[in-house]
Amino acid sequence: MCRLFGLTGAPRRTRATFWLLDAPDSLDEQSHRNPDGTGLGYFNADGWAELFRQPIAAWEDRQFAARARQARSTTFVAHVRHASTGGLAPRNTHPFRQDGRLFAHNGVIEDLDVLQAHLGAAMARVAGDTDSERLFALITREIDAAGGDVGRGITAAVRWVAANLTVYSINLVLITAGDLWALRYPDTNRLFLLRRPAGGQPLRHCDAAGATRVHAAELASAPAVVVASEPMDDHPDWRPLHSGELVHVGSGGQVSSVTVLPDPPAHRLTLADLRPEAATSQQPH
């Protein structure tokens, strides 16, 4: 199953080592389990959205791993891909960038012809073949319609999707240079949240599936909020997001959440309904 990871240490810039613990070699297990792409998004000191992504197993790109290990930012989003829609190409590898925002998605949305017709001119934002990038284009359009209010834009977009398209899961993480939003919907795939106060231990993790590897030593002295597909350490405060819950972490580190989708999708898919390649991408490893 694709893995999502989001981190914010806002307002402080921090360093996070993604996909490995101590050396590039530790990417091997992860990349064998999730062979279709690895991506990291963050913001540099000038506030520019940076992307590192490859449509290959992470162990095949040592330069990518080394650069990702050194990234510093107030917010991060990362993704390990098991392809369900769209071939293995950079344009189909998460995260995606639109209007200075970064986005990654775990799930399956069908009826893409209906979504594309609804997007209209906003399809010009889409470079690849994935349902995820099309969802992001809809969110971006709705943010514009909401006068730049990201939360309202996400809410409008996912409510339209839930009412009009066939949905398996639309778990997502969206970041700006100072803020992070995360949504779990419906309860198909898991998504967890942890608020880590300052003064704890460094975040070190390799999840049970070997799919996400993180080492963030600087988080020992700074508060942070982490979003992940699985709990990433033995901290007792990990909690699952509820179905339809949209979480916002502001630039000052404040956390709020609201249920924006209280009802299940109008056209809900089960694992048995998915195309074989999509079903494989959504099964836990």
Buried (B, 14 or more C-beta within 10 A) or exposed (E): BBBBBBBBBBEBBBBBBBBBBEEBEBBBBBBEBBBBBBBBBBBEEEEEBBBBBBBBBBBEBEEBBEEBBEBBBBBBBBBBBBBBBBEBBBBBBBBBBBEEBBBBBBBBBBBBEEBBEBBEEBBEBBBBBBBBBBBBBBBBBBBEEBEEBBBBBBBBBBBBBBEBBBBBBBBBBBBBBBBBBBBBBBBBBBBBBBBBEEEBEEBBBBBEBBBBBBBBBBBEEBBBBBBBBBBBBEBEEBEEBBBBBBBBBBBEBEEEBEEBBEEBBEEBBEEEEBEEEBBEBBEEB
